[in-house]
Amino acid sequence: MGTMQSGGGRGRGRAGARLSVSVRLAMVAAWGTLSVLGTLVGPCAGERKAVANTQTSPTGPGEESGSGPPSLSTGVLAKLHRANLEEIAKGRFAQEHGKSLEIKNFGRMLVKDHTATEKKVAALAAQEGVELPALEDGSLLKDVAAGPDFDAKFVETMVEAHRNDVSEAIVARANTADTKLKALLTALIPVLEKHQNTAQTLKDELVRNTNESTSNSMSGSLSSAGAKETP
């Protein structure tokens, strides 16, 4: 009986060993199959999510996904910042080099209004984590220069600049989903339109005065010529 039990135990041991080997082989095969499937199917859900996140364009501060170009608020605030600093610098320049009181007063208006606007722009940029660019003073006065015809050239530049500013502000307001930026632009547009209209009025007055001066000069010359011809 003892001998038979020992033999039976050895038989069962060998069978168990063979079974273990078979199980290990099956596991290896299964692992290889899963590896192949993984290669064919692609990354797991977590990896797919990570890839999707890297492929999705981030939105700018205050922007909702799909609301417009990335970082729209950042770009608009940077542009407003530059425009404000340019108008402040040009307004001061007009106060110093303007030939007429009207041009000097217009320069004062530019400084006052754009200084107030720049405070709003800087405050919103700080709220939304936007770093406004530093600008060199020399780049702010590239379109103006002192001279005898400063007034005429200055108002011509201001008409064109504010016409463009109004158009860009309207487009930016329509495209942004940033409610704070939209409110800022809504308040700014009438100010820019006031500057454009003021510059246009000054330009028209300068043209009219120039024409009257030219006409009076011609009349005076003709009168002088007629007086000389009178016997």
C-alpha positions as CSV (number, residue, x, y, z in Angstrom):
1,M,0.0,0.0,0.0
2,G,2.8,2.4,0.9
3,T,4.6,1.7,-2.3
4,M,1.5,2.3,-4.4
5,Q,0.9,5.6,-2.6
6,S,4.4,6.8,-3.2
7,G,4.2,6.0,-7.0
8,G,0.8,7.7,-7.2
9,G,2.3,10.8,-5.5
10,R,5.2,10.9,-8.0
11,G,2.7,10.5,-10.9
12,R,0.6,13.3,-9.6
13,G,3.7,15.5,-9.2
14,R,4.8,14.9,-12.7
15,A,1.3,15.7,-14.0
16,G,1.2,18.9,-12.0
17,A,4.6,20.0,-13.3
18,R,3.4,19.4,-16.9
19,L,0.2,21.3,-16.2
20,S,2.2,24.2,-14.7
21,V,4.4,24.3,-17.8
22,S,1.4,24.3,-20.1
23,V,-0.2,27.2,-18.1
24,R,3.0,29.2,-18.4
25,L,3.2,28.6,-22.1
26,A,-0.4,29.6,-22.5
27,M,0.2,32.8,-20.5
28,V,3.2,33.7,-22.7
29,A,1.2,33.2,-25.8
30,A,-1.7,35.2,-24.4
31,W,0.7,38.0,-23.5
32,G,2.2,38.0,-27.0
33,T,-1.3,38.2,-28.5
34,L,-2.2,41.2,-26.2
35,S,1.0,42.9,-27.2
36,V,0.2,42.5,-30.9
37,L,-3.4,43.7,-30.3
38,G,-2.1,46.7,-28.4
39,T,0.1,47.7,-31.3
40,L,-2.7,47.4,-33.8
41,V,-5.4,49.0,-31.7
42,G,-3.3,51.9,-30.5
43,P,-2.7,53.6,-27.1
44,C,-4.8,52.9,-24.1
45,A,-7.6,55.3,-23.1
46,G,-5.3,57.3,-20.8
47,E,-2.7,57.7,-23.5
48,R,-5.3,58.7,-26.0
49,K,-6.5,61.4,-23.6
50,A,-3.0,62.7,-23.1
51,V,-2.5,62.9,-26.9
52,A,-5.8,64.6,-27.3
53,N,-4.8,67.2,-24.8
54,T,-1.6,68.0,-26.5
55,Q,-3.3,68.3,-29.9
56,T,-6.0,70.6,-28.6
57,S,-5.1,74.3,-29.0
58,P,-5.3,76.2,-25.7
59,T,-7.6,79.1,-25.4
60,G,-6.5,82.5,-24.3
61,P,-7.4,84.1,-20.9
62,G,-11.2,84.4,-20.6
63,E,-11.8,82.6,-23.9
64,E,-14.1,79.6,-24.3
65,S,-13.1,76.6,-26.4
66,G,-14.1,77.2,-30.0
67,S,-14.9,80.9,-29.4
68,G,-12.1,82.1,-31.7
69,P,-8.4,82.1,-32.3
70,P,-6.2,81.0,-29.3
71,S,-5.1,83.9,-27.1
72,L,-7.4,86.4,-28.7
73,S,-7.6,88.4,-25.5
74,T,-3.9,88.5,-25.1
75,G,-3.4,89.8,-28.6
76,V,-6.1,92.5,-28.3
77,L,-4.8,93.7,-25.0
78,A,-1.3,93.9,-26.3
79,K,-2.5,95.9,-29.3
80,L,-4.6,98.3,-27.1
81,H,-1.6,98.8,-24.9
82,R,0.6,99.8,-27.8
83,A,-2.0,102.1,-29.3
84,N,-2.5,103.8,-25.9
85,L,1.2,104.5,-25.4
86,E,1.5,105.7,-29.0
87,E,-1.4,108.2,-28.7
88,I,-0.1,109.4,-25.3
89,A,3.4,110.0,-26.8
90,K,1.9,111.7,-29.9
91,G,-0.4,113.8,-27.8
92,R,2.4,115.1,-25.7
93,F,4.4,115.8,-28.9
94,A,1.5,117.8,-30.3
95,Q,1.3,119.9,-27.1
96,E,5.0,120.8,-27.5
97,H,5.2,121.2,-31.3
98,G,1.7,122.2,-32.4
99,K,1.4,125.5,-34.2
100,S,-2.2,126.3,-33.2
101,L,-4.1,126.2,-29.9
102,E,-6.5,123.7,-31.4
103,I,-3.8,121.2,-32.1
104,K,-2.3,121.6,-28.7
105,N,-5.8,121.1,-27.1
106,F,-6.3,118.0,-29.3
107,G,-3.0,116.6,-28.0
108,R,-4.1,117.2,-24.5
109,M,-7.3,115.3,-25.2
110,L,-5.3,112.3,-26.5
111,V,-3.1,112.2,-23.5
112,K,-6.0,112.4,-21.1
113,D,-8.3,109.8,-22.8
114,H,-5.6,107.2,-23.6
115,T,-4.1,107.5,-20.2
116,A,-7.5,106.6,-18.7
117,T,-7.9,103.7,-21.2
118,E,-4.4,102.4,-20.5
119,K,-5.3,102.1,-16.8
120,K,-8.3,99.9,-17.7
121,V,-6.2,97.8,-20.1
122,A,-3.4,97.3,-17.5
123,A,-6.0,96.3,-14.9
124,L,-7.7,93.7,-17.1
125,A,-4.3,92.3,-18.2
126,A,-3.3,91.9,-14.6
127,Q,-6.6,90.1,-13.8
128,E,-6.2,87.7,-16.7
129,G,-2.5,87.1,-16.3
130,V,-1.5,88.8,-19.6
131,E,2.0,90.3,-19.7
132,L,1.9,93.5,-21.7
133,P,5.0,94.2,-23.9
134,A,7.5,96.8,-23.0
135,L,7.9,99.5,-25.7
136,E,10.7,101.9,-26.6
137,D,9.9,105.5,-26.7
138,G,11.4,105.9,-30.1
139,S,9.0,103.5,-31.7
140,L,6.0,105.4,-30.5
141,L,6.7,108.5,-32.5
142,K,7.6,107.0,-35.9
143,D,4.8,108.9,-37.8
144,V,5.3,112.4,-36.5
145,A,8.0,115.0,-36.7
146,A,8.3,118.7,-35.8
147,G,8.2,121.2,-38.6
148,P,6.3,124.1,-40.2
149,D,3.6,121.8,-41.6
150,F,3.3,119.7,-38.4
151,D,-0.3,120.5,-37.7
152,A,-1.5,119.3,-41.1
153,K,0.5,116.2,-41.1
154,F,-0.4,115.4,-37.5
155,V,-4.2,115.6,-38.0
156,E,-3.9,113.6,-41.2
157,T,-2.1,110.8,-39.3
158,M,-4.7,110.9,-36.5
159,V,-7.6,110.6,-38.9
160,E,-6.2,107.5,-40.5
161,A,-4.9,105.9,-37.3
162,H,-8.2,106.3,-35.4
163,R,-10.2,105.1,-38.4
164,N,-8.2,101.9,-38.3
165,D,-8.5,101.7,-34.5
166,V,-12.3,101.9,-34.6
167,S,-12.6,99.2,-37.2
168,E,-10.2,96.9,-35.4
169,A,-12.0,97.5,-32.1
170,I,-15.4,96.6,-33.6
171,V,-14.1,93.4,-35.1
172,A,-12.3,92.4,-31.9
173,R,-15.5,93.0,-29.9
174,A,-17.5,90.9,-32.2
175,N,-15.0,88.0,-32.1
176,T,-14.2,87.8,-28.4
177,A,-16.0,85.6,-25.8
178,D,-14.2,87.4,-23.0
179,T,-17.0,89.5,-21.4
180,K,-14.6,91.8,-19.6
181,L,-12.7,92.6,-22.8
182,K,-16.0,93.0,-24.7
183,A,-17.1,95.6,-22.1
184,L,-13.8,97.4,-22.3
185,L,-14.0,97.6,-26.1
186,T,-17.6,98.8,-26.0
187,A,-16.6,101.7,-23.8
188,L,-13.5,102.5,-25.9
189,I,-15.1,102.6,-29.3
190,P,-17.0,105.9,-28.7
191,V,-13.7,107.5,-27.4
192,L,-11.8,106.5,-30.6
193,E,-14.7,107.8,-32.7
194,K,-14.5,111.1,-30.9
195,H,-10.8,111.4,-31.6
196,Q,-11.4,110.5,-35.3
197,N,-14.1,113.1,-35.7
198,T,-12.0,115.7,-33.9
199,A,-9.0,115.1,-36.1
200,Q,-11.3,115.2,-39.2
201,T,-12.8,118.5,-38.1
202,L,-9.3,120.0,-37.5
203,K,-8.1,118.7,-40.9
204,D,-11.1,120.3,-42.6
205,E,-10.5,123.6,-40.9
206,L,-6.8,123.6,-41.8
207,V,-7.7,122.9,-45.5
208,R,-10.3,125.6,-45.4
209,N,-7.9,128.1,-43.8
210,T,-5.2,127.2,-46.3
211,N,-7.5,127.7,-49.2
212,E,-8.7,131.0,-47.9
213,S,-5.2,132.2,-47.3
214,T,-4.2,131.1,-50.8
215,S,-7.3,132.9,-52.3
216,N,-6.6,136.1,-50.3
217,S,-3.0,136.0,-51.4
218,M,-4.0,135.7,-55.0
219,S,-6.5,138.4,-54.7
220,G,-4.0,140.7,-53.1
221,S,-1.5,140.0,-55.8
222,L,-4.0,140.7,-58.6
223,S,-5.1,143.9,-56.8
224,S,-1.5,145.1,-56.6
225,A,-0.9,144.2,-60.2
226,G,-4.0,146.2,-61.2
227,A,-3.0,149.2,-59.2
228,K,0.4,149.3,-60.9
229,E,-1.2,149.2,-64.4
230,T,-3.5,152.1,-63.6
231,P,-2.1,155.3,-65.1
